[in-house]
Every structure is written in structure tokens, then in C-alpha cells.
């Protein structure tokens, strides 16, 4: 979340106060427009009957559209003091692609030893919805007609509904996608057992029921700056977890909640506001290795349009929308209600020089920028797994960020997202709409997200970060790394599945630069992937597995050239590890014996990685052997540098040369080209006899490392030494 003004010009018209007042006005108008059901039941019935008469051109998408629930639960303060009080917040959001139908419910079940607080016999339970804005429809809602009875509260159970339990009247209108219901329950510890858990559940509205169980933090420790919860879940259409390796999930949903202190009275003492132990400044989200997004398949919003804020919106076009960010904030000045939650569009932005992609959204008059970087540190470390880290730097200090639910769409151009695409469509344009909600009508929208192709490792992600300093918190605080691994419905670790169904079809080509026997020669080696599944948005499309390991064996008779050592300086391991995006960093030209090029379908065709092949110091290299070659390829424009140590071993009996590379980055490439240099100081000598020769390559996929495929490439030696017959 980057509030740096470097990303946007100063706008003397839009101020924090004007934005907040405008937002509050818009939210209040939402309540007026939705005081009762949006559409009478007879009209809904008529529309349904009319739909049955419409030709079935869009029948498949209409039948597939459905609502589904997503739960976010948090505690303030975290932990609740032993014997003390706190607030449990449960938000149930419709993250589906259809409006709900019928009564929707959300419930909270407390553990033994925890009860709902009452004042003058009234349970201190608030019930809110996006449709009714700031209006509290719960038992402690003040002026709300108690005969509505939208919530039933027992000592340890709370059940709230969009329909009145007393009359069956629909009070809260059906929820459009990304609208929500929320319970805020004031509770007290009366002797809960250590490790006690609470359960939140949501259901109805034409969607299936879901529930989450969380440990209720109770203790004497003061709340600390840190993550209360973090999760990253690939979802299929319908809301179920999609664990299929190499698939394009319907959406990828991230929940992130920060610890809060106890709610404190606001201005006048009538409202209560969340207060954090410290304000988050920099947050780093380490995605699983192999989790990729093809940002170049989606149009980008320019920095100028992203920074052009008018009221509650910017100028980013709707075709640059890639999802929705639902943000919960607390505004300390009191311009907004406590803990206000807003869904806003998520945009694909023009990346800055040095990063592969950039995303962002706008809230509270501050641009929120998500920068990306590929982890390319030392091999075998968490900084060298070539996964992507998403960074929200210099989070705005205008508001207290409490939590977020960010949804990236797997195929942003899918027509099922049209009703939530951009300012004019999201929640029917009620927050920032200025024009009609228009469909994109993309014939074959490209896939954006692809899951990893490794089923052996957990689908794990980690968040870490630090805080701003202030007079109240003069010391910088660090957010202890919080790791989440994908879980099934029972809370068990859920690895990715169906790796055995992934295709893996690399093609290789190799030939020497000389066709003469017993002559110095260069050698080219190419690997190509035709991966239609990576680009296709068809429901069952799957990307090919990424390459994990390769063992390449040259034909018998090829030997190393003794002359290659003349004037050659070996590259030390320290030099190799020091290679960065800087053009002259790492191994020097004196140790270079070849060139490397790598092209990837994730970036523009012009953004090729260029680099070289270098001779490593004997025995003092990662493989500890006589001959290791260092591969270093980089592209500063996209901020990617790849480093690999290739192990070269001669057969003890025949001298036949074999080169092995392991743990290849889980980043798809369409073309890999390696070429050893030519001339008298070429690294190889051709065989002594004319005839056919074959290079053999064993290629191991990440999806099934124990099942390599063999590929070969043949060529002819047709002349004697120095071209003689």
C-alpha cells in the first residue's frame, strides 16, 4: 500500500477531508436507496419467467452464476484481557458472481467461559450491512425498531439475518457481489479454558453454508504489532478451494488482518474506534514459488490515470480491472464511521522500470500500490526460490488500516465479472459510479493467474513488515513473519493436486558450430515450450509443468578443448553470488565462454533475459567438483536475474561429458538458448570420426520429478580435421 506522492501529482482539489466527507455522503445514500428490498418479489418472479423465454445464447454463463460466502473474523483487542472484555467482528461477504436470493444469515458461537455483554439488559451486538450503510440493525442499534428482530442472541450464541425473525420481512436487500454483512459482538471472558475456540458461520441467500473456527486469544499480554490472520486461497467458481496444479483458478483471495488494541471512545464518547499498536508502513507478501500472473495479457492503467482522483474514483479504464479489494479502515478524525469497510476496484498498472508487474487500488484519497519482485538471491535460501514478493510500501498514515480481503480474478475478462468491473459497475456504482456499467464483450479473454506445478511442496505464503514511528510509538516495530499454508475444509494442510495430469513436452535442438572432425567447436543448445494451456482461459485448461532438472549428455567423442584455458580466468563463488541486475556485476568477461538468452510468455517479447556462461573455480563452487559452469542471465527492465550452477562431469570410462542443472526456477519460459563461443579457443573438440551424433537430454518436470522425458537432437560430422576430406 504505497501512499508515496511520487506516484501521483499533487491535487489541490482532492483533500483527505473532502474525500472522507464525499465517501460518507455516498455511503449514507446507499442506505436510502436500499432501505427495503431493491426489487419487489413479483418483479423478480417476472424477470425469472422472462429469462426462461430468452434464447439460450448465454445459458451456460447464466446457469453458472451464483453467490458464495467468504468469512473474515477478527478480535479487538488481541488478546482479550483475562477476565476482561473485547469485540468479536465477523464479516460475511458475497464473493460470488451473482446477487443473493432469499434470507441470508451470519452467526457466531462463543466458547464456554465467554458471554455476550449486556447493558440494561440489551445485548451489545451490532449488525451492519453494506446495503444499509452506517445503520446498526443489531440489538444495540439505538433507534432501530426492536420489532424487526434481525438478531437472536443467547448467552453464547448470536444469529443475525437479512429478514426479520418476527415478521419474515426482508429488511436488508439481497447482497450484490462484494457486498457484506457484519456482526460486532461485545463479549466478556468469564473463565474460558486456554485454547478455547469460537465459530463463525454464514449461509442462505442462495449460497451454501461455510464456517470458520478460530482460537479466541485471551491473556495478559498487551496487543503487539503483528498479523492476526493471513490466508491466500485459490478458488474455483462457486467458492470451493481449487488446488489443481497448473490450473487457472477462478479467483485468488487474500485475507490479511492486523492486530488491534481495544476499541476506544471517539469524539463525544458515543462511538468506539479501533486503535493499532502501531501503524503498518511496509508489508511484504511472499507468494509461493511458481504462483504466477501474466500481467502482460491485461491492459494497464497509466500512472497519470491512476493518480487522477475525482471524488472517490480515479481515471483507470474498466478493462484494466483485475479484481476487487475490500478494505477496512478507521479514520481517527471522525469523518467516517468506526471501522468502515469499502470494496474498490483493483487495477493492473504500468510497471515501473525494474519490476515485472504492478497492481494498485485507491482508497481514502491515497494510491495503494502493490509492487512486485522476483526473489533471486542465493540458491537454497528463501530469497533464492524465484517466487514473487508483493510489497505494499509506505502505507498511508491518513487512516488506520485494519484488514483487507483482496480478490484477484483468474481471467479478468471473463464476462461473469462484468457486473463488478470498475467504478461504474462494482456494487452497482453506488460508491463512485459516474456512468453506465458496460460489458467488456471479450471473445476469448486470456488467463491471468496460474497455480504452481509442484505438488510436493506446500502452497505456502508468508507476510512480514514493519511500522511507522510516531510520538506514541517512537521505535520502529517489526511484524513477525506469519506463514499460511493452504488448508482443506477440516483445517488440514492441502498440497496442490493432480500433478500427474499436467502435460510436459519440452523440445530440444543442439548442434556444433563446426562439422569437421577433431576440431575446436562451439555448441548451441535450445529448449522450447509450446504452452497453449498457460494462455488459455478454457475451464479445464492447464499449463505445462515447469522444468525442474535437466541432464544433457554430449555424444561420445566430444572432449574439452585444452586451449580454452589460455587467458581464461575462473569465476569465484563469491563473484557468482554477487551477480545482480547491474550489467558488470558477478563473473567477469575473462571467465566467459558462452552466451545465454531466455524468453518467457509472462513478459513482453522484447523483454528477453540476456547473459553468459562462465567457468567456475575448480572445486570451490556449489558443486565442489572439477568443472562447474555458472549461468547468469538478467533483464534490468523487469528486475529479473537468474543464476544457476551447471555441473559438468566426464564419464570415468569413456570421457563422455554430461551437464546437469537442478532446481530450475519455477518460471515458465518459451525459449532457452545457450551457445558456447566459437574459434580456436572454443570450449569443445569434435569427435575424431565422421558420421551421425546425438545429444541426449533427460528433462525432469516439477510436477513429477521422478518421471523424466528423454529428448534427442542429432547432427552430422561430415569433414575431416580442418575441413579436409
CORRAWO-V541551 format. One record per residue. N is the residue number from 0. SS is DSSP state (h for helix, s for strand, l for the rest). Layout:
BEGIN
((N & SS) (N & SS))
END
This chain:
BEGIN
((0 & l) (1 & l) (2 & l) (3 & l) (4 & h) (5 & h) (6 & h) (7 & l) (8 & l) (9 & l) (10 & l) (11 & l) (12 & l) (13 & l) (14 & l) (15 & h) (16 & h) (17 & h) (18 & h) (19 & h) (20 & h) (21 & h) (22 & h) (23 & h) (24 & h) (25 & h) (26 & h) (27 & h) (28 & h) (29 & h) (30 & h) (31 & h) (32 & h) (33 & l) (34 & l) (35 & l) (36 & l) (37 & l) (38 & l) (39 & l) (40 & h) (41 & h) (42 & h) (43 & h) (44 & h) (45 & h) (46 & h) (47 & h) (48 & h) (49 & h) (50 & h) (51 & h) (52 & h) (53 & l) (54 & l) (55 & h) (56 & h) (57 & h) (58 & h) (59 & h) (60 & h) (61 & h) (62 & h) (63 & h) (64 & l) (65 & l) (66 & l) (67 & l) (68 & s) (69 & s) (70 & s) (71 & s) (72 & s) (73 & s) (74 & s) (75 & s) (76 & l) (77 & l) (78 & l) (79 & s) (80 & l) (81 & l) (82 & l) (83 & l) (84 & s) (85 & s) (86 & s) (87 & s) (88 & s) (89 & s) (90 & s) (91 & s) (92 & s) (93 & s) (94 & l) (95 & l) (96 & l) (97 & l) (98 & l) (99 & l) (100 & l) (101 & l) (102 & l) (103 & s) (104 & s) (105 & s) (106 & s) (107 & s) (108 & s) (109 & l) (110 & l) (111 & l) (112 & l) (113 & s) (114 & s) (115 & s) (116 & l) (117 & s) (118 & s) (119 & l) (120 & l) (121 & s) (122 & s) (123 & l) (124 & s) (125 & s) (126 & s) (127 & s) (128 & s) (129 & l) (130 & l) (131 & l) (132 & l) (133 & l) (134 & l) (135 & l) (136 & l) (137 & l) (138 & l) (139 & l) (140 & l) (141 & l) (142 & l) (143 & l) (144 & l) (145 & h) (146 & h) (147 & h) (148 & l) (149 & l) (150 & s) (151 & s) (152 & s) (153 & l) (154 & l) (155 & l) (156 & s) (157 & s) (158 & s) (159 & s) (160 & s) (161 & l) (162 & s) (163 & l) (164 & l) (165 & l) (166 & l) (167 & l) (168 & l) (169 & s) (170 & l) (171 & l) (172 & l) (173 & l) (174 & l) (175 & l) (176 & l) (177 & l) (178 & l) (179 & s) (180 & s) (181 & s) (182 & s) (183 & s) (184 & s) (185 & s) (186 & s) (187 & s) (188 & s) (189 & l) (190 & l) (191 & l) (192 & l) (193 & l) (194 & l) (195 & l) (196 & s) (197 & s) (198 & s) (199 & s) (200 & s) (201 & s) (202 & s) (203 & s) (204 & l) (205 & l) (206 & s) (207 & s) (208 & s) (209 & s) (210 & s) (211 & s) (212 & s) (213 & s) (214 & s) (215 & l) (216 & l) (217 & s) (218 & l) (219 & l) (220 & l) (221 & l) (222 & l) (223 & l) (224 & l) (225 & l) (226 & s) (227 & s) (228 & s) (229 & s) (230 & s) (231 & s) (232 & s) (233 & s) (234 & s) (235 & l) (236 & l) (237 & l) (238 & l) (239 & l) (240 & s) (241 & l) (242 & l) (243 & s) (244 & l) (245 & l) (246 & s) (247 & l) (248 & l) (249 & l) (250 & s) (251 & s) (252 & s) (253 & s) (254 & s) (255 & s) (256 & s) (257 & s) (258 & l) (259 & l) (260 & l) (261 & l) (262 & l) (263 & s) (264 & s) (265 & l) (266 & h) (267 & h) (268 & h) (269 & l) (270 & l) (271 & s) (272 & s) (273 & l) (274 & l) (275 & l) (276 & l) (277 & l) (278 & l) (279 & s) (280 & s) (281 & s) (282 & s) (283 & s) (284 & s) (285 & s) (286 & l) (287 & l) (288 & l) (289 & l) (290 & l) (291 & s) (292 & s) (293 & l) (294 & h) (295 & h) (296 & h) (297 & l) (298 & l) (299 & l) (300 & s) (301 & l) (302 & h) (303 & h) (304 & h) (305 & h) (306 & h) (307 & l) (308 & l) (309 & s) (310 & l) (311 & l) (312 & s) (313 & l) (314 & l) (315 & l) (316 & l) (317 & h) (318 & h) (319 & h) (320 & s) (321 & s) (322 & s) (323 & s) (324 & s) (325 & s) (326 & s) (327 & s) (328 & s) (329 & s) (330 & l) (331 & l) (332 & l) (333 & l) (334 & l) (335 & l) (336 & l) (337 & l) (338 & l) (339 & s) (340 & s) (341 & s) (342 & s) (343 & s) (344 & s) (345 & s) (346 & s) (347 & s) (348 & s) (349 & l) (350 & l) (351 & l) (352 & l) (353 & l) (354 & l) (355 & l) (356 & l) (357 & s) (358 & s) (359 & s) (360 & s) (361 & s) (362 & s) (363 & l) (364 & l) (365 & s) (366 & s) (367 & s) (368 & s) (369 & s) (370 & s) (371 & s) (372 & s) (373 & s) (374 & l) (375 & l) (376 & l) (377 & l) (378 & l) (379 & l) (380 & l) (381 & h) (382 & h) (383 & h) (384 & l) (385 & l) (386 & l) (387 & s) (388 & s) (389 & s) (390 & s) (391 & s) (392 & l) (393 & l) (394 & l) (395 & l) (396 & l) (397 & l) (398 & l) (399 & s) (400 & s) (401 & s) (402 & s) (403 & s) (404 & s) (405 & s) (406 & s) (407 & s) (408 & s) (409 & l) (410 & l) (411 & l) (412 & l) (413 & l) (414 & h) (415 & h) (416 & h) (417 & h) (418 & h) (419 & h) (420 & l) (421 & l) (422 & l) (423 & l) (424 & l) (425 & h) (426 & h) (427 & h) (428 & h) (429 & l) (430 & l) (431 & l) (432 & l) (433 & l) (434 & l) (435 & l) (436 & l) (437 & l) (438 & l) (439 & l) (440 & l) (441 & l) (442 & l) (443 & l) (444 & l) (445 & l) (446 & l) (447 & l) (448 & s) (449 & s) (450 & l) (451 & l) (452 & l) (453 & l) (454 & l) (455 & l) (456 & l) (457 & l) (458 & l) (459 & s) (460 & s) (461 & s) (462 & s) (463 & s) (464 & s) (465 & s) (466 & s) (467 & l) (468 & l) (469 & l) (470 & l) (471 & l) (472 & l) (473 & l) (474 & l) (475 & l) (476 & l) (477 & s) (478 & s) (479 & s) (480 & s) (481 & s) (482 & s) (483 & s) (484 & s) (485 & l) (486 & s) (487 & l) (488 & l) (489 & l) (490 & l) (491 & l) (492 & s) (493 & l) (494 & l) (495 & l) (496 & s) (497 & l) (498 & h) (499 & h) (500 & h) (501 & l) (502 & l) (503 & l) (504 & l) (505 & l) (506 & s) (507 & s) (508 & s) (509 & s) (510 & s) (511 & s) (512 & l) (513 & l) (514 & l) (515 & s) (516 & l) (517 & l) (518 & l) (519 & s) (520 & s) (521 & l) (522 & s) (523 & s) (524 & s) (525 & s) (526 & s) (527 & s) (528 & l) (529 & l) (530 & l) (531 & h) (532 & h) (533 & h) (534 & h) (535 & l) (536 & l) (537 & l) (538 & l) (539 & l) (540 & l) (541 & s) (542 & l) (543 & l) (544 & l) (545 & l) (546 & s) (547 & s) (548 & s) (549 & s) (550 & s) (551 & s) (552 & s) (553 & l) (554 & l) (555 & l) (556 & l) (557 & l) (558 & s) (559 & s) (560 & l) (561 & h) (562 & h) (563 & h) (564 & h) (565 & l) (566 & l) (567 & l) (568 & l) (569 & l) (570 & s) (571 & l) (572 & h) (573 & h) (574 & h) (575 & h) (576 & h) (577 & l) (578 & l) (579 & l) (580 & l) (581 & l) (582 & l) (583 & l) (584 & l) (585 & l) (586 & l) (587 & l) (588 & h) (589 & h) (590 & h) (591 & s) (592 & s) (593 & s) (594 & s) (595 & s) (596 & s) (597 & s) (598 & s) (599 & l) (600 & l) (601 & l) (602 & l) (603 & l) (604 & l) (605 & l) (606 & l) (607 & l) (608 & s) (609 & s) (610 & s) (611 & s) (612 & s) (613 & s) (614 & s) (615 & s) (616 & l) (617 & l) (618 & l) (619 & l) (620 & l) (621 & l) (622 & l) (623 & l) (624 & l) (625 & l) (626 & s) (627 & s) (628 & s) (629 & s) (630 & s) (631 & s) (632 & s) (633 & s) (634 & s) (635 & l) (636 & l) (637 & l) (638 & l) (639 & s) (640 & s) (641 & s) (642 & s) (643 & s) (644 & s) (645 & s) (646 & s) (647 & s) (648 & s) (649 & s) (650 & l) (651 & l) (652 & l) (653 & l) (654 & l) (655 & l) (656 & s) (657 & s) (658 & s) (659 & s) (660 & s) (661 & l) (662 & l) (663 & l) (664 & l) (665 & l) (666 & l) (667 & l) (668 & l) (669 & l) (670 & s) (671 & s) (672 & s) (673 & s) (674 & s) (675 & s) (676 & l) (677 & l) (678 & l) (679 & l) (680 & l) (681 & l) (682 & l) (683 & s) (684 & s) (685 & l) (686 & l) (687 & l) (688 & l) (689 & l) (690 & s) (691 & s) (692 & s) (693 & s) (694 & s) (695 & s) (696 & s) (697 & s) (698 & s) (699 & s) (700 & s) (701 & l) (702 & l) (703 & l) (704 & l) (705 & l) (706 & l) (707 & l) (708 & s) (709 & s) (710 & s) (711 & s) (712 & s) (713 & s) (714 & s) (715 & s) (716 & s) (717 & l) (718 & s) (719 & l) (720 & h) (721 & h) (722 & h) (723 & l) (724 & l))
END
